[in-house]
């Protein structure tokens, strides 16, 4: 991506009051989770479209957005929508369509599929809605084909995965035997994190035994890791592309009687990982400030509604977390 700028972790209380364009205020749709009663008719309507709410990261994201909306209820009306699981792509498409029909002014979206979501987002843009792409970047070529130019507000997933992979490489040393659990192949952040892990494998001289997707899901990761342990009993380390999968990995390691013997790194820094880091069941994870990301997206959407324009990549912070 071109034109990269960097922002610091989002402060929910740091923004000044602004005046925004006058809009209508219709009720939220059936899939949405509205905050309180309908607000005054001169407030913009903001919709948040997330990935799976079975994933703790997106529960944090929703909580952060709802907290920000509650503190700024005089500025905008708000509704949030999540998927039932990581491959429920149709729910995201339906959510965008519903927000268009209901005349929302701003849609903040973390796409589950970097290509498939371009078409409904292009429709929203054509309808005059401000769309803010957070967390997972839309596919560059798909955007070009659809004739849209949309900024991305999110972290450097490749660099973040490299941080975690380097921590694992340092702990294991050259020749350490590792496996990778990839995210959804349809999502740009899954591809970027796989590249980051591959970078770490190469730079640290690790021995990559296998790499497969568990589609971001805990139970699928548990099954995959159980199979990996059978196929590769000499595994020394695991790179999981998100913490939900890391939880499944740890569960499989514990069930195999190898608790603490295999080093695991993840990505997201969800609350459930904290105790695992302290207990030595995980080595590291990567913080990408999920609770703040959607709130940041809302603010950027309001700024665009007020006349500002953003392009390229607005890069958000990442941080390696260890015990």
Secondary structure by P-SEA (a helix, b strand, c coil): ccbbbbbccccccccccccccbbbbcccccccccccccccccbbbbbbbbcccccaaaaaaaaaaaaaaaaccccccbbbbbbccccaaaaaaaaaaaaaaacccbbbbbccccccaaaaaaaaaaabbbbbbccccccaaaaaaabbbbbbbccaaaaaaaaaaaaaaaaccccccccccccccccaaaaaaaaaaaaaaaaabbbbcccccccccaaaaaaaaaaaaaacccccbbbbccaaaaaaaaaaaaaacccccbbbbbccccccaaaaaaaccccbbbbccccaaaaaaaaaaaaaaabbbbcccbbbbbbbbcc
